[in-house]
């Protein structure tokens, strides 16, 4: 009995840590969307330095971890079970992508990640049966090759009118929408598959084990620091910054330095391959992806460790982390109204307080940590999975009814 209790405790701690990391990612994205990114002297704020790019990366990384939970965890699903998981994921992807297009239709003053999420999930369907080593290699491949393809193809692909894909754009310029989702948008799926593959790989490990959590933090820190140092080396002693300025005459020295601080507004420049060596937020370069992957691993490892020792300390984050799809969608819709846009330091605490209050009330009323949108997605996905698994269940039932003489 004691052994069962210990296993239950470890299971609960792991879930608290994952939800808490997801809640942290949501709060970081909200802060980036709401709070100023620069000071009166046009220097980046602490909010920008900490959360720009890294919060969205953590969000995507954790999405990959969640995919591993629904496809066998440490033992990848096989056979019809794997087929069912893939069908369920396809349904989930289509619903989330549709929600993203609807939110894009509101034209909020922030990039909407959900449409890109839908494509990432669709691309992850053939990967659900893979083990951690193969997934880790794929993550490295997408992180290194994906940005190169993004930069090369963006020269030839149509530009999307507006900031992000929307329902209207899907019908009026479908080619541009597909181009944005795959290569030229805010969170292009081809390089961002690195986060999904890495999350899937990590989710295949025993996240309840302390040594796994420690190794994850150490490896993440090493990768993050190594990417940062390599970017400094390439741009400094190896002359990358000088080449960027020389080969980007339309930007000038000041424009190049602004790009390094704030990242690109509409895709990575294509004037030279040296742009792939920068580590600016939202630049989607190999080093930026590896750096944010490393920080995401550190954040998850720390949350899992703290969840083992002091789960109550993570309660505010884990509560909202259980329904990030609902809360993120509500946040984006609220931004689109323009309310409190002139008072960001009031808007953020109001939205965070509203998110926590709604989550607590919803959990008390419904008795489930899943929010309304999470329940919608889960119901549709589960129904699709069950349709695949039903023939097996019916066959087993018939065999039992026939008895041994059959």
Beta strands, then each sheet from edge to edge (+ up, - down):
end
